[in-house]
Structures are given as structure tokens and as C-alpha cells.
Amino acid sequence: MFNTAVFTRVTEKNFKAIWDKKRELLLDNPEKAIVTVKADSELVEGFMSRVKVRDFEVIVDQHKGMGGFDKGPRPSEYVLAALAACHEVTYRLHADALGIPLESVSVSVTGHSDARGFFRLNENTRAGFSKITGEIRIRSSATDDDLQRLKLSVNSGCPVLDDLTQPVPVDLVLIRD
């Protein structure tokens, strides 16, 4: 899928020390467990938005067939990207924490939706994804039991998977400028 030479350099590091240090810090200082992240977005032209997250800026757009400029992924594609990348990070970290060998991990996810929901043609049709399917490809010498244990740990510890599978209260206030 991608250049594995870059990945190999990254995986030479064992992240168990980070896992242990963070867990100890959070056990000793529970107030540090609360994390707040923020994204600021502004529609700049057509359907193209400029989004700022920390010191990063990303472009979000629609494809040309939807009236966009196709200068960046659609918002729902970023959701899929977030899920895939978060799952990979969680696999890497949890494998090291559990002492399960993991040579490589890659994730491919596909979102399935019905555009009638977005265009409000059917009030019983969701506006977003009706389901997400995917594959996690790993290279490991671990036993099947260890890989199952890792999968369970990842599925319960992946923040983006949790966001997508558990209701998250959202309160967006409309402000007139």
C-alpha cells in the first residue's frame, strides 16, 4: 500500500515505554487525563473549507461533480482517514504494551452511505454512513490467540472507533455575526 521503508524505521522503536510512562502519569495525576482538542473551519470558496487544528491546516472540499474544486478530501473521507490512522496507531501501541510482535499494520476502510439522506429525500435515511467496512492487515509472528487479544484491546481502546460506535453528545450553538 505504502512505502514500507519509512514504516520499518518507525517500528524499530518499541512504544511500551511511552505506554507505561503515560499510564503512570495518569494514575498519579488523574486531572491530566482530560484532553481537549479543537478544530476551526471556515468555508473559503464554494464548498472548500480551510480547517486549522493545532499548528496544522488542511483543506476540505467536495469533488467537482458536487460543485467543489476537488482540492482536498470530503469531510466524510477525513472521518475514514481518522479511523484508519487511529486504528493503526492503537495497534502499534497496544501490541508493544502487550508484548505482541507486530512488524507492520495497515488499515483500509470504506464508508457506505445513501445520498438521499444528505439531500433530505427520505427522512428515514441517515445523512452519514450507514456502515463502515474494512480490513486490518498485519504482519506478525504472534499466535492467533495473541492476535485476537490484540484486536479486542484495540477495539476497546481506539478513540476514533469509540467516537463512531458510541453516541457522543454534540452541542453546536448558532451565532449570528
JOVENWO-V67875 format. One record per residue. N is the residue number from 0. RES is the residue in three letters. PHI is phi in whole degrees, -180 to 180 (none if undefined). PSI is psi in degrees with one decimal (999 if undefined). OMEGA is omega in radians with two decimals (* if undefined). Layout:
# JOVENWO-V67875
[[N:RES:PHI:PSI:OMEGA] [N:RES:PHI:PSI:OMEGA]]
This chain:
# JOVENWO-V67875
[[0:MET:none:-50.6:-3.11] [1:PHE:-130:175.0:3.09] [2:ASN:-68:111.8:-3.08] [3:THR:-78:-13.6:3.11] [4:ALA:-61:-39.8:3.11] [5:VAL:-66:-43.9:-3.13] [6:PHE:-63:-41.1:-3.11] [7:THR:-59:-41.7:3.10] [8:ARG:-60:-41.5:-3.12] [9:VAL:-67:-41.7:-3.05] [10:THR:-76:-10.5:3.07] [11:GLU:-66:-20.6:3.11] [12:LYS:-87:137.2:3.07] [13:ASN:-98:126.3:-3.05] [14:PHE:-93:8.7:3.13] [15:LYS:-61:-36.8:3.13] [16:ALA:-63:-38.5:3.09] [17:ILE:-65:-45.1:3.11] [18:TRP:-56:-51.5:-3.11] [19:ASP:-63:-43.7:-3.12] [20:LYS:-64:-44.8:3.14] [21:LYS:-66:-41.8:3.13] [22:ARG:-63:-43.0:3.11] [23:GLU:-63:-44.6:3.12] [24:LEU:-59:-44.5:-3.11] [25:LEU:-71:-34.0:3.07] [26:LEU:-66:-40.1:-3.13] [27:ASP:-79:-24.6:-3.07] [28:ASN:-137:73.9:-3.07] [29:PRO:-59:-25.0:3.13] [30:GLU:-65:-21.7:3.12] [31:LYS:-80:-5.3:-3.12] [32:ALA:-76:-21.6:-3.09] [33:ILE:-79:119.6:-3.10] [34:VAL:-119:133.3:3.08] [35:THR:-121:127.7:3.07] [36:VAL:-121:153.6:-3.05] [37:LYS:-139:142.7:3.02] [38:ALA:-128:131.4:3.08] [39:ASP:-114:127.3:-3.08] [40:SER:-128:145.2:3.06] [41:GLU:-139:129.3:3.07] [42:LEU:-73:116.8:-3.01] [43:VAL:-102:-30.2:3.13] [44:GLU:-166:132.5:-3.10] [45:GLY:56:-120.8:3.09] [46:PHE:-106:12.0:-3.09] [47:MET:-88:127.1:3.11] [48:SER:-115:147.6:3.01] [49:ARG:-109:120.4:-3.07] [50:VAL:-114:131.9:3.09] [51:LYS:-112:127.9:3.08] [52:VAL:-133:117.7:-3.02] [53:ARG:52:-123.6:-3.14] [54:ASP:-99:18.1:-3.09] [55:PHE:-111:149.9:3.06] [56:GLU:-128:130.7:3.10] [57:VAL:-126:152.4:3.08] [58:ILE:-102:133.9:3.06] [59:VAL:-120:132.7:-3.06] [60:ASP:-150:173.6:3.02] [61:GLN:-107:158.6:3.09] [62:HIS:-71:163.9:-3.06] [63:LYS:-61:-34.9:3.12] [64:GLY:-64:-17.2:3.12] [65:MET:-103:6.0:3.11] [66:GLY:95:5.5:3.13] [67:GLY:-91:-174.6:3.11] [68:PHE:-102:-6.1:-3.11] [69:ASP:58:42.7:-3.13] [70:LYS:-95:-3.2:3.13] [71:GLY:-171:170.6:3.10] [72:PRO:-62:156.4:3.04] [73:ARG:-75:161.2:3.13] [74:PRO:-54:-43.1:-3.12] [75:SER:-67:-28.6:3.09] [76:GLU:-70:-32.7:3.04] [77:TYR:-66:-33.7:3.06] [78:VAL:-60:-45.7:3.12] [79:LEU:-65:-42.0:3.12] [80:ALA:-61:-41.6:3.13] [81:ALA:-63:-42.9:3.13] [82:LEU:-63:-47.1:-3.11] [83:ALA:-62:-49.8:-3.10] [84:ALA:-67:-40.1:3.13] [85:CYS:-64:-39.2:3.12] [86:HIS:-64:-41.4:3.12] [87:GLU:-62:-46.8:3.13] [88:VAL:-61:-42.7:-3.12] [89:THR:-67:-39.9:3.05] [90:TYR:-59:-47.2:-3.11] [91:ARG:-60:-50.8:-3.07] [92:LEU:-67:-45.8:-3.11] [93:HIS:-68:-36.5:3.09] [94:ALA:-60:-47.4:3.13] [95:ASP:-64:-41.9:-3.13] [96:ALA:-64:-35.4:-3.12] [97:LEU:-89:-2.5:-3.13] [98:GLY:71:29.3:-3.14] [99:ILE:-101:122.6:-3.11] [100:PRO:-65:134.8:3.14] [101:LEU:-143:108.4:-3.12] [102:GLU:-81:-38.4:3.12] [103:SER:-156:156.5:3.06] [104:VAL:-148:137.8:3.01] [105:SER:-144:150.1:-3.08] [106:VAL:-129:135.2:3.04] [107:SER:-124:122.2:-3.13] [108:VAL:-126:149.5:3.13] [109:THR:-131:129.0:3.07] [110:GLY:-96:136.8:-3.13] [111:HIS:-115:125.8:-3.14] [112:SER:-144:169.0:3.13] [113:ASP:-123:113.3:-3.05] [114:ALA:-62:-16.5:3.10] [115:ARG:-63:-27.5:3.10] [116:GLY:-69:-45.7:3.13] [117:PHE:-62:-41.2:-3.11] [118:PHE:-88:8.6:3.06] [119:ARG:56:39.3:3.10] [120:LEU:-86:-18.6:3.14] [121:ASN:-147:112.6:-3.07] [122:GLU:-69:-11.6:3.09] [123:ASN:-92:-1.0:-3.13] [124:THR:-101:130.1:3.13] [125:ARG:-62:147.6:3.06] [126:ALA:-79:-27.3:-3.11] [127:GLY:-103:-156.7:-3.12] [128:PHE:-65:138.2:3.02] [129:SER:-88:-25.6:3.03] [130:LYS:-163:159.1:3.06] [131:ILE:-127:130.2:3.10] [132:THR:-120:161.3:3.12] [133:GLY:-178:179.5:3.12] [134:GLU:-134:138.4:3.01] [135:ILE:-110:118.5:3.14] [136:ARG:-106:124.3:3.12] [137:ILE:-128:153.0:2.99] [138:ARG:-117:120.9:-3.06] [139:SER:-159:148.8:3.04] [140:SER:-95:7.1:-3.10] [141:ALA:-68:159.0:3.07] [142:THR:-72:162.0:3.08] [143:ASP:-60:-38.9:3.11] [144:ASP:-62:-42.6:3.11] [145:ASP:-65:-39.4:3.12] [146:LEU:-66:-36.5:3.07] [147:GLN:-66:-41.2:3.09] [148:ARG:-62:-40.6:3.10] [149:LEU:-64:-45.8:3.14] [150:LYS:-58:-44.3:3.12] [151:LEU:-63:-41.1:3.12] [152:SER:-64:-44.6:3.14] [153:VAL:-65:-45.8:-3.11] [154:ASN:-64:-27.3:3.10] [155:SER:-91:-12.4:-3.07] [156:GLY:-114:-4.5:-3.11] [157:CYS:-80:113.1:-3.09] [158:PRO:-59:-41.7:-3.10] [159:VAL:-71:-38.7:3.06] [160:LEU:-61:-42.1:3.09] [161:ASP:-61:-44.4:3.12] [162:ASP:-59:-36.9:-3.08] [163:LEU:-82:-24.7:-3.05] [164:THR:-104:-13.2:3.13] [165:GLN:-118:138.6:3.11] [166:PRO:-59:132.2:3.09] [167:VAL:-115:121.5:3.09] [168:PRO:-62:131.3:3.12] [169:VAL:-126:128.4:3.13] [170:ASP:-129:101.9:3.14] [171:LEU:-109:118.0:-3.08] [172:VAL:-94:131.4:3.09] [173:LEU:-86:123.8:-3.13] [174:ILE:-123:128.2:3.10] [175:ARG:-89:125.6:3.07] [176:ASP:-86:999:*]]
